[in-house]
Amino acid sequence: MKALIIAAGDGGRLGNLTEHKPKPLIQLLGLSLIERVILTAKQAGINEFVITVGYLCDKVKAKLRDGNRYGVKINYIENSEWMKGNGFSVLRAKELLNGNFILLMADHIFDSRILKELVDCDVRSSVILAVDRRKPIQGDTKVLEKKGRIVDIGKDIEESDCIDTGIFLCSPKIFSYIEDSVKEGKKELADGIAKAAGSGDAEIFDIGKVKSYVSGMRKDIRPWWIDIDTEEDLRKAKKMILENASKNPSDALAYYIHKPIENKLVSFVSNFNITPNQLTITVNIFAYIVTALFFFGYLLPASILTFAVGIADGLDGKLARVKLKTSKLGSLEHSFDLLFEFSWFIALSWFLFSSTQSATPLILCIFIILFIAFYRHVYDQFRRATGRSLDDAGNFERLFRRVAGRRNLYNIPILVFILLGVPLYSLIFILFHSGITAIVYAARAMKHLHAIDKRKG
């Protein structure tokens, strides 16, 4: 399926930002608005785009070119009458769209889950409009619907029960309705949709029906979108993207300290040409420097640096989600994280063994690694079996996650007992912490899985 993107307007409400730059090229966390639209649509399986350009159109073309750098194909249609209304921008693409297509706005940033659901809808009308049930604010295009069909649409309608998100699934028939509205002197896309609605030929897709829980993020994320019209909208969008790219941290340290620091760092790093994979490699190199410091007995600097690694380790995944560069390869990152985590325990225990000639540190290390490997496997298997994180399986789990065994929390006793001059005690503490976590995770996973089996009968 193709997507038509309307990118012709001048974005006058953004003031000086669009004086010499078209609105679709305004930057937001390292990507232009239209790049975000393209890459989000690509996540929904759309790889071919028609873009209607107008104001400063050569700059848009120079930026996006043929789309090859994004792994998509782009064709352009110029609309010299862009200032007359966005209905004209849609009509310009008529000859290139012979089948059902997605219609998007270059200044509407949105959640890919909305589009993934919309493209699977059965097209029985000329248009299906994704709508949001939130209360309208100034500038919103309001919609009134009854039994799934649009009754009225427009910015100034008196009665409404949802709002237009700027995301449409259209059949070619929509062009005839827009042409009819243009003949009547009504030149906006909404006028064409209203025309289709008058014939009972326009439906809605309620984005509230999109499943909100995202297992990989360990939290509910309400399907989101935002129309960028002002600088304040840009600030809101930045905050929204960062928040929705943040996993629900498991442990207390990650929740209260790492997350706000990570958000500031990702906001800064996203403006540079740094890839998530480059960050992953850098963090791993840094982590193994810590391993070397433990191994050679530089315990205090090593233990301090573990906290820096803990913060840096969250940057690559978040940057990938912010810049829409998530990949299958990136899913291996957690395996490499576990490897360097184990290397810290091994290096510390080996140094203590070498210093004392006692096998106790090595024995403690073996059981720590066994417990961590076990509960990590239980955790992963539970998510595969249920589609939900064990941390979110119930109220108890949501509380326990803040104190459950995690690398971030293990770093604390390592530092404390090194400062106290008894580093061996850190391994003893972690042994009990990881052991308790393994017991609790196994017991709770078995409880929930057994309950699921009983419900299935």
Order of alpha helices (4+ residues) and beta strands (2+ residues): beta-beta-beta-alpha-beta-alpha-beta-alpha-beta-beta-alpha-beta-beta-beta-beta-alpha-alpha-beta-beta-beta-beta-alpha-alpha-alpha-alpha-alpha-alpha-alpha-alpha-alpha-alpha
